[in-house]
Amino acid sequence: MDLGVHLPLMPFGGEPVSLGRLARVVDTARECGLAAVAANDHFVYQTAWLDGPTALASMIERSGRMALATTVSLPVLRGPVPLAKALAAIDVLSEGRLVAAVGPGSSSRDYDAVGVAFEERWERFDEALAVLRGLLGGGPDPEDARFYAVPPDLELAPGPHRRGGGNLWVASWGSNAGLARVARAGDGWLASAYNTTPERFAAARGRLARALEDRGRDADGFPNALATMWTWVADDRAAGERVLADVLSPLLKRDPDELRGQVCVGSVEHCAELLSRYAEAGCGRVYLWPLGDEQRQLELIASEVAPMLGAT
């Protein structure tokens, strides 16, 4: 299992979002040997939120050999044609380092912001995903499109660096329907850290393997990753509990007791134990999201937590 980091798209601890802050996180991640940087996608949030694809594109040159991941992008709301154009540009400019994970999004506020009915999200997502895959060179366009008008002769140019697709992942929290969608249309599976546990992840991965095999796809080596692993390596238990109760719980509107066993907020030993359990469950990559003080948090992960995992 390797580690990536989410770009800091919202303010924490009074530090505003800025180009310099993004750059410091990417520089630190690169120097610490992390495998990827990622950007989530919201239009509106309970706090300021920097646009994810724009932020990711701004870090192409600094990111070195690291993968660039969307975790996730929203084709339903951005539209599959504009999103395909943006993703192809990031992939071309990074020389094929993009891993584009997509999902419908779970926030009704994002849907309200663009006037799309939240109740239609799954039907729209299936169609948008088919259009997106066709535009990126990985499959035919949908035959009976209802929501997105795409001319049959439309060709994306320039197309992605890697011709024929291969890097379009589908997000799912682990439902049977979601995993069936991953097996049908995804090149990889992206799960959500604070909506699962290592045990549930392992069970979902087993169900995904069966769904892939039912479709004649090879389950061995099918890539996966875990997004939005909120992270704070604390000096002591009391400090970790304060961050859990005062920062993360209000942000997610979740009970601290529910979150405690699902996120890397706590001691070095707690973080290493949780990540090790995910490695044993077959997780290929975990995207960490430090709750502020990103440089120091990444350095602690690299120097104290990662050696306990055998991860780099």
N, C-alpha and C positions, 0 to 999 in steps of 0.2 A: 504494500500500500504506500502511495506517495501523498504528499500534502500540497494544497494550493491555498490561495488567500483571496477573499473577496476585497474588491476595491472599497474604500471607505466613502460611500455615497451619501451618508448622512452625518450630521455633527454628533460628536460624543465629547463629554467633558469640557464643553465650551470651545472646542477647537472647530472652527468653521471648515466647510468643504472648500478645497482649493486645489489648483493644479500642483502646487508644491507638496501638499499632503499626499495626493495620489502618487506623485513621483517618489517621495520618500518611502512609501509602502512598497512600491514596485522595486526600487533599488534594494531595499532590505530583503525582500523576498528572493530576489535574484542572488544576492550575496549569501543568503542562508541556504541556497540550494533547493528552494521550493520548485515544484513542477509546473505551476500554472497560476494565473491571475484570472479572476472572474468578476462579472458584473451582473447584478440583479436588475429587474425592470419594474418600475412603478411610474405612473404619471403623477399621482398624488399620494401623499402618505401623511401620517400624523405629525411628521416633522419635515424639514426640508429634505429633498431627495434629488440628487444630481442624476441627470439622464444617463442610463446605463450604457447603451451602445456608444454614445458620444464619449463617455469617460474611457471605455475600453479602447476605442480607436485612438484616443490621445496618448495612450501608453504603449503603442505598438513599438516605437523605436527603442524605448527604455527596457522593454521586457526581455530582450536577449533571445534565448532559445525557449523560454517558457511558453506553454500553451496559453491561448486566450479563449476564455469560455464565457458563454452567456448562460445564466443560471436563475431564471430563464428569460428568454425574450417572448414577447406577446404578439403572435401573428394575428390573432383575432382582432386586436385593438389597433395595432400599427398597420394592419393590412399586409397580406402575404407578398404583394409585389414590392412595396417600399421596404419591407423588412428583408426580403431576398436581396434587394439591391444593396442595402447596408451591410448585410452579412457577407455578401460576395466581395464588397470593397475591403472589409476588414481582413478577409482571407487572402485576397490578392496582395494587399499591402504588407501583410505579415508573412507572406510566402508560405501559406498553407498551415498556419498554426492555430486556426480557429476551430473550436469545438462548440457548435451551436446547439444548445439545448433549448427547447421550446415547450410552452405549456399554455393553458388558457388563462392562468392567473387566478388567484383566490380572493381578490379584493373587489367587492362590488363598487367601491369608490372609483376604481380605475374605469370600470364600465360606465358608470354615471358620467364621468368626465368627458367621454366621447359619444355618449348617447346610444350605447348598445345595451340591449337587455341582458342582464346577468344570467337569466334563466336559459338563454340560448347559447351559453358559452361552449358547451360540449359539442353540440351539432356544428356550430361555427368553427370550432377548433379542428374537428376532423376534416372539414372542407379546406380550411386554411392550411393545414398541414400537408394535404395532398397537393395543393397549388404550390406551396413552398418547395416541396420535394421536387415537383416537376420543373420549377424554375431553376433550382440548383443542380439539376441534371441527374436526379436519382429516381425518377419514376414518371409515369404518365399523369397528365392533368385529370382532375375529376370529370366524369362524363356528365353529371347532372348538377352543375354548380348552381346554388341558390343565393348565396350571399356575396360572392366575389366574382366580378366580371373580368375574365382574363381572355384576351384574344387567342385563338388556337395557334396562331403562328408567332406568338410572342417569344422572343429569345433573349435571355439575359446576357448582356455583353458589357463589360467583360464578365465572364462567369467565374466561379470560384477557382482557386489555384489548383485544387484537386478535382479533376474532372470526374463526373459520374457519381458525385455525392460521397457518402461515407462518414461524414462528420455531423449528421443531423440527429441529435438525441431527443428523446421524448421524456418529459418529466412525469412522475407518478408518485404519490404518497404510498402506494402499495396495494390499492384495491385491485380486485380481479379484473374489472373493466379497464382500469388504467394499465395494468401489466399486459393485458391482451393488446392494447393499443401500442405499447412499446414493442411487443413482439411483431406486430403487423407493420409498423411504420418507422421504427426507430433503429438507428445505428448504435445506440447505447441507451442506458437507463440512468436518469438522474433522480435520486431520492432526496427527501428533506429531513435534515438531522433532527430538528426540534419537533418533528411529527412522527418519529419512529424511535426504535431502540435497536441495539444490535440483534436481539432475538427476533424482533419483528422483521428487521431487514433480511436476516438469513432465511426466514420463512418465505418472505416475498421473493427473494432471489430464487428459491427452489420452485415456486409457482411460475416465475418468469421462465426458468429453464424448461419446464414442461410446455409452456405456451410456445416457446421458440421451436422446440422439437416437433410439436404438432404442426407447425408451419414448414417443417423441413429445414429449419435454420439451425446452425451450430450454436449450442448454448455455451460450449467451452470457449472461454476467451471473450465472450460477449461483454463489452466494457460497461462499467457502472461507476457512479460517483455519488457522493453525499454532499449536498449543498447546505449552506447557512448553518455551519457548526459554530454557534456563538462561543466565544473564547475569552477567558480571562484567567491567566495563570497567576494565582494569588500567593502572597508571601505566607499567609496563614489562613486557617479555616474561617476565622471571623471576617477577614477581608473578602474572601470569596462569597460568603453569605450576604455581605452588604451589597456587593455588585449584583448578585442574583435577585435580591429583594428590592433594591432601590433603582436599578438600571434596567435589567432584562425583563423582570416580571411586569413592570408598568408598560414597557415597550410592546410586549407581545400580548398583554392582558391575559397572562397565564399565571396559575398558582406557582410560587417558588418550589413547593414540594413536588409538583408535576415535572418541573423543568430540571430539577437537581440531577437526576440520573440520565438526562438526555443531552446535556451540553457540557463543553469543556470549561466550566467555571468552577474553580477550586484549586486544590493543590496540584503540584507536578504529578504526584502519584495518582490522583483522581483522573487527570487529563490523560495520562499515559495508559491507565487501566481501561478507560472508555474507548480510546482509539485502538488499543490492542484488541478489544472485543470486536470492534468493527473489522479489523484486519482478519481475525479468525472467522468472521461471518462472510468473508469473501468480498469486502469492499475494496475497490481499486484505488479510489482517491477520495480524500476529504478536503473540502474547501472550508477553511477556518475564517471566521469573521471576528477579529478582536473588537472588544467593546471600548475602544479608545486606546491611546498610547500604543499605536500599532507597531512602531519600530521595536520598542522594548518587548512587547508581547511576542513578536515573531522571533526575536533573538532568544527569548526564553524557550519557546517551542523548539527552535533548532538546537540549542545547546543542552537543554535539560529533558525535554519530553521526547523528542525524536530519537535520541540514542537508546531510550528504553523500548522503542518500537522496532529498531532496525530500519527506520525510515530516514529518508533524506529529502 
